[in-house]
Amino acid sequence: MYEGVVQDLIDELGRLPNIGPKSAQRIAFHLLQADPVDVKRLAETLLKVKETVRFCEVCGNVAAAERCRICLDPRRDASVLCVVEESKDVVAIEKTREFRGRYHVLGGALSPIEGIGPDELRVRELMARLADGVVTELILATDPNMEGEATASFLARMVKPLTADGSLRVTRLASGLPVGGDLEYADEVTLGRAFAGRRKIDG
């Protein structure tokens, strides 16, 4: 334990995802030894991000305005919608250059243990986007882990009535992604192959 504000800094850093006590301590002491100008720039950037960055009103991706650049791009195929858990997954998929449709960011995955149910995700917004019949293929690109698979299965059941007449096809990313992994850590080739080999799933 350290005194006062130093321990406060370590505690706050430790609340960040994937940052354990030792990592938090290392980062804290790095900041203490850094040039004050660099620390000030970091602090100002963090504040600016919170003040200016928002979430796209259409897809839920991070955006600098009411709509993100992907939703504003008329060249994107509005008939193909890819559902992902987080904005970082959009970045991972965009790196493959395999996908030219649009996205829907759920804001997480179903996790009863953490108290995350359908109401905590952007499921209602997804159903609203599917209502007009423009989307003909729904790609479920949630992470290939327990929570991601449960979320994909839930969404497949939710949209099943829309697939009855064949106007909507529901697919899931193909094998090639490791079970238990996260999309953000997949390399471009693996993710690209997963997209190319996506399969139809039944709810």
N, C-alpha and C positions, 0 to 999 in steps of 0.2 A: 504493500500500500504506500502510495505517495501522498504528499501533502496538498491540500486544497485543490486549486484549479488544474494542476497536473493530473491528479487522479480523476477529476471530472472529465478531462479530455480523453483519458484512456477509457473511461466508462462509456462515453459517447461513441468513440470509435468502435468499441466492442459491440455496440448495438447494430453495426452494419453487417449485412449478410456475408457469411464466410470469413469473418474477421474474428479470430479467437483472441484470448487475453494477451498472448505473447505478440501476435501481430499488431494488436492495438497499441501495445507498449512500444514496439519498434517504430510505428508510424508517429506516435506522439513525440518520441525523442528526436525523430527526423525533423518534425515540424519545429521543435524547440531549437534545433541547431541550424535550421534553414535561415536564409536571408529574409528579414522582415518584409521586404518588397514582394518576395515570392509567396509568403504566407498571406499577405494582404490581397494579392491577386487571386489566390485560391478562395479566400473568404468572399471576395466580391463576386467571383464567378458562381459560387454556390448560391449566393443571394439572388443573383441575376437569373439563374436557372429557375429558382422557385417563383420568381416574380413574373417571368416572361413565357416560360414553356408551359404549354397546356396539352390537353388531349383532344384529338380530332373528334368533332361532333358526329362524324359519320362512322368511322371505323374504330376509334379509340386509340389510335397510334399517337405517339408524341408528336406535337406540331408546334410551329411558331405562330400559327394563326388559327382561325376557327376550323379550318380543314387542312389536312396534311398534303404534302406535295403529290403523294400517290393518288389520293382521292381527287385531286385537282387535275391530274394528267388525263387528257381525253384519249390518249393512245392506249390506256389500260383497258383490258377486256372486262366489261362490267358483268358478263355472263358467268364468269368463274370467280368464286369467292373462297379464299383460303382462311380458315379459322386457326388462330394461334393463341397461345396463352399470354405472352408478353410482347412488348414492343421490340425487345432484343431479338425475338424470333423473326420478326419482319426483316431486320438487318441481316440475319443469318441467311434467310431465304433469298433476299435481294442479291447477295454476293454470288449466288449460283448462276444468275442470269437465265434461269430456266423458266421462271414464272412471270407471266405478263398480265395476270388478272389483278383483282383487288383483295384487300385483307379485311378481317374482322378480328380485333384484339379483345379477348375475353377479360383480361385483367387478372388472370390466375387460372387455377384448376380446382375441381371439386376436391375437397379434403375435409371430411366430417370431423377428423381429429382436431383440425385447426379452426373448425367452425365455419368453413367456407362451403356454402351451398349455392344452388342456382341463383338465388336472390342477390348474392354477393358478386356474381359475374354478369357480364353484359349479354345474357341469354335473351332477355326480352328484346333488346335492340337487334340481335341477330334475327329473331323471328320476324321482326318488323321489316327488316331488309329483304327477307325472302318472300314477303307477302305479295309483292307486285308481279312475281313471276319472271323477272328479268334474269335472275340467277338460274342457270341450268346445270351447273356443277358446283357442289359444295365439297371442298377439300378439308378434311379434319386433320390438321397438322399439329395437334397437341403433342407434348413430349411423350416419348415411348417409355413411360414409367407407370407405376400403378395409378397415380392420380390422373395422368394424361389419358391413359386407356379408359379409366372410368368416365372421364369427361367426354371422350369421343363416343363411347357407348351411349351415354345419356343424351347427347346431342343427336345421335343417329335415331334414337327412339322419338325424340321431340319432333324431328322433321319427317318422320316416316309417312304421315298423312299426305305430305307434299310430294312424295315420290310415287304414290299409288298410280297416277296417270302417266308416269314416265317423263314428266316435264322437268324433274329434278333428279340428278344423279349424285349420290353421296359416295365419296372416296376417302381412303385413308392412305397416308404415305406408306410406300412399300418398305420391305425389309432392306437392310443396309444401314439403318440407324440402330445403334446398340440399345437393347432393352435396359432400362434403368438410367439412360443417359439424358442429356439436355441438348436441345437443338443448337443452342449458342456455341457448344463445344464441338459440333460436327464440322468436318472439313467440307469444302465446297464440292469436291467430287462425290463424296458419300451422300451429301444432301441432294445433289443434282440427280444422282441415280435413284434416290428414294422418290423424288418427284416424278421422274420419267416412268418409274414402275409402280405408281400408285394404283390401288385396287379398289373396286367397288365393295362397299360393305352394306349389309342389311341390318336394319334396326331390330 
